[in-house]
Amino acid sequence: MMVAVSSGRIGIFPGSKLPESSKLVKRCSPTVSLGFAVPFPLEGRLSSSVAVNVPKAAPTAAVEGGNNSETDVIPTPKVIIDQDSDPEATIVEVTFGDRLGPLLDTMGALKNLGLNVVKANVFLDSSGKHNKFAITKGSTGRKVEDPELLEAIRLTIINNLLQYHPESSTKLALGEALGMEPPMQKVDVDIVTRISISDDGPNRSLLLVETADRPGLLVDLVKIITDINITVQSGEFDTEGLLAKAKFHVSYQDKALIKPLQQVI
């Protein structure tokens, strides 16, 4: 079940039922800290249209490395935005099999967003070449806390990936919006969406969301959660081919979520 909240009203998509016990949920001012400490009121501010101009990938692209013949099996692109593992920086990881090069242009594009890449490294494992960046906000030297800017980072990295590896367009849901070719396969959001919540100690819960990817999804998820006064403490947002996978550590009044709140989410 998916729930949206606006102006104190809980709206439920058709076919869903809201338990009687969930009517006890009170409307309060939303609180966020995820590295998502939102510096503005969430009501009416966040939308799926991120305030950044991310152009479509260029029609021609230079490949940074790897064998890209048409007979190759195209790997699944992955972009991970991690707010959990480093208290001082936002960690971004990009994987596209063994095809990714140093991604120096990606670092330059991130700097154009007012960000600093404080360290970067590359490592190999069975899933391919991983490019990992530690990013801070240029004005504060701290991790990125604005969900709109985090979404802008995600779209900027994917756009750069599409420029250097246009073949990735057919493997990404965002190839429809940013790439040269739409994805070869598409997923039905009503079928693919999965939501689970479990206790993660006495003071917080773990919320897992898997759904079809689209621009602005990260922003909208944070808005839905905080609009019912649930605090997002930290999290990770993964773009994996056609799917987006979000992991949020959440709490309500510094406690794990009780069952009625879990049902509302």
C-alpha positions in Angstrom: 0.0 0.0 0.0 1.3 3.5 -0.8 0.0 6.5 1.2 0.4 10.2 0.4 -0.2 12.9 3.0 -1.0 16.6 2.3 -2.6 19.3 4.4 -3.4 16.8 7.2 -5.2 14.3 4.9 -4.1 10.8 4.3 -4.8 9.8 0.7 -4.7 6.1 -0.2 -4.5 4.7 -3.7 -7.7 2.7 -4.8 -8.0 -0.8 -3.5 -6.1 -0.1 -0.3 -7.6 0.0 3.2 -6.4 2.1 6.1 -6.6 0.3 9.5 -8.7 2.0 12.1 -5.7 2.2 14.5 -3.8 4.3 12.0 -6.3 7.1 12.3 -4.5 7.9 15.6 -1.5 9.3 13.6 -1.2 13.0 14.4 -0.1 15.7 11.9 3.0 17.5 13.1 5.8 19.4 11.4 8.0 16.9 9.5 11.5 16.2 10.8 14.3 14.9 8.6 17.9 14.1 9.2 19.4 11.7 6.7 21.9 13.5 5.6 18.4 14.6 4.5 18.1 17.6 6.9 15.8 19.6 4.8 16.4 23.4 5.2 12.9 24.3 4.0 9.3 23.4 4.7 8.5 20.2 2.9 4.9 21.1 2.3 4.5 22.2 -1.3 8.2 22.4 -1.9 9.3 19.0 -3.0 8.2 17.5 -6.4 9.3 15.0 -8.9 10.7 17.9 -11.0 14.1 18.4 -9.6 15.4 22.0 -9.8 18.4 21.2 -11.9 18.9 21.2 -15.7 20.1 17.7 -16.6 20.3 17.5 -20.4 19.7 14.4 -22.5 22.8 12.5 -23.3 24.8 13.7 -26.3 24.1 11.9 -29.5 27.7 10.8 -29.9 29.9 9.6 -27.0 33.5 8.7 -26.4 33.9 5.5 -24.5 36.3 5.7 -21.5 37.3 2.1 -21.6 36.3 -1.5 -21.9 35.2 -3.6 -24.8 31.9 -2.3 -26.2 31.3 -4.3 -29.3 27.6 -4.8 -30.1 28.0 -8.5 -29.5 28.9 -7.9 -25.8 26.3 -8.6 -23.1 25.5 -5.1 -21.7 25.9 -5.1 -17.9 23.4 -3.5 -15.6 24.3 0.0 -14.6 24.3 0.8 -10.9 24.5 4.1 -9.0 24.5 4.0 -5.2 24.1 7.1 -3.0 25.1 6.1 0.5 24.4 8.3 3.5 25.2 5.6 6.1 28.8 4.6 5.8 30.6 8.0 6.3 29.4 10.6 8.9 31.2 13.5 7.1 30.5 12.8 3.4 28.0 11.4 1.0 29.4 8.3 -0.7 28.5 7.7 -4.3 29.4 4.5 -6.1 29.0 3.8 -9.9 29.3 0.4 -11.5 28.8 -0.6 -15.2 30.5 -4.0 -15.4 34.2 -3.5 -16.5 33.4 -0.7 -18.9 33.8 2.4 -16.6 36.9 4.5 -16.8 38.1 7.2 -14.4 34.9 9.3 -14.8 36.8 12.5 -14.6 34.0 14.3 -16.4 31.6 13.1 -13.8 33.7 14.7 -11.0 33.7 18.0 -13.0 29.9 17.8 -13.4 29.5 17.3 -9.6 31.7 20.4 -9.0 29.3 22.4 -11.2 26.6 21.5 -8.7 28.6 23.2 -6.0 30.1 20.0 -4.6 33.5 18.9 -3.7 34.9 15.4 -4.5 37.1 14.9 -1.5 38.4 11.5 -2.4 37.8 8.9 -5.1 38.9 5.3 -5.6 38.4 2.4 -8.0 38.2 -1.3 -7.0 37.4 -4.5 -8.9 35.4 -7.5 -7.8 33.3 -10.2 -9.5 30.6 -7.7 -10.4 32.9 -5.3 -12.2 34.8 -2.0 -11.8 33.5 0.2 -8.9 34.1 3.9 -9.0 33.6 5.4 -5.5 33.4 9.1 -4.6 33.2 10.9 -1.3 31.2 14.1 -1.9 30.7 17.2 0.4 28.8 20.4 -0.2 31.2 23.1 -1.2 29.6 25.8 1.0 29.8 23.7 4.2 32.3 21.0 3.7 29.8 18.5 5.0 27.7 15.7 3.5 24.8 16.6 1.2 21.6 17.0 3.2 19.1 18.3 0.7 17.1 15.5 -1.0 16.6 17.7 -4.2 20.4 18.0 -4.4 20.9 14.3 -3.8 18.5 13.6 -6.7 20.4 16.1 -8.9 23.6 14.3 -8.1 22.0 11.0 -9.1 20.6 12.4 -12.4 23.9 14.1 -13.2 25.9 10.9 -12.8 23.4 8.9 -14.9 23.5 11.5 -17.6 27.3 11.3 -17.7 27.1 7.6 -17.8 24.8 7.8 -20.8 27.1 10.2 -22.6 30.2 7.9 -22.3 28.2 4.7 -22.5 25.1 5.3 -24.7 24.5 1.5 -24.7 23.5 1.8 -21.0 20.4 3.7 -22.1 18.7 0.4 -23.0 19.3 -1.0 -19.5 18.2 2.0 -17.5 14.7 3.2 -16.7 16.0 6.7 -17.0 17.1 5.9 -20.5 13.6 6.9 -21.4 14.1 10.5 -20.2 17.8 11.1 -20.5 19.2 8.6 -23.0 19.3 8.1 -26.7 17.3 4.9 -26.7 14.5 3.8 -24.3 15.0 0.7 -22.2 14.5 -2.6 -24.0 12.3 -3.8 -21.2 10.0 -1.9 -18.8 8.5 -2.8 -15.5 4.9 -2.4 -14.3 5.2 -0.2 -11.1 2.0 -1.8 -9.7 3.6 -5.2 -9.9 7.2 -4.5 -9.1 6.8 -2.2 -6.0 7.7 -3.9 -2.8 7.7 -2.3 0.7 8.9 -3.9 3.9 9.5 -2.5 7.4 11.3 -4.2 10.3 12.6 -3.2 13.7 16.3 -2.1 13.6 16.8 -2.0 17.4 14.5 -0.3 20.0 14.9 3.2 18.6 14.5 2.9 14.9 13.0 0.8 12.1 14.4 -0.2 8.7 12.2 0.7 5.7 12.9 -0.9 2.4 11.3 0.2 -0.9 11.9 -1.3 -4.3 10.0 0.2 -7.3 10.4 1.2 -11.0 12.9 4.1 -11.3 11.9 7.5 -12.5 13.2 11.1 -12.2 12.4 12.6 -8.8 11.7 9.4 -7.1 14.1 10.0 -4.2 12.6 13.4 -3.5 9.0 12.0 -3.5 9.9 9.1 -1.2 11.4 11.5 1.4 8.3 13.8 1.2 5.9 10.9 1.7 7.8 9.7 4.8 8.3 13.1 6.4 4.7 14.3 5.7 3.5 11.8 8.3 6.0 13.0 10.9 8.4 10.1 10.5 12.1 11.0 11.0 14.5 9.7 8.4 17.8 9.2 10.2 20.0 7.9 7.4 19.7 5.8 4.3 20.9 4.5 0.9 19.4 5.0 -2.5 20.4 2.5 -5.3 19.6 2.9 -9.0 20.0 -0.6 -10.5 19.0 -0.8 -14.1 15.2 -0.5 -14.3 14.7 -0.5 -10.5 15.3 1.9 -7.6 16.0 0.4 -4.2 15.8 2.7 -1.2 16.8 1.8 2.4 15.8 4.3 5.1 16.5 4.1 8.9 13.4 5.8 10.3 11.9 6.5 13.7 8.8 8.1 15.2 9.4 10.2 18.3 12.8 8.5 18.7 11.2 5.1 18.8 10.8 2.2 16.3 7.6 2.4 14.3 4.6 0.8 15.8 2.4 -1.4 13.6 -0.3 1.3 12.8 2.5 3.6 11.4 4.0 0.7 9.4 0.6 0.1 7.8 0.2 3.8 6.9 3.6 3.8 5.1 
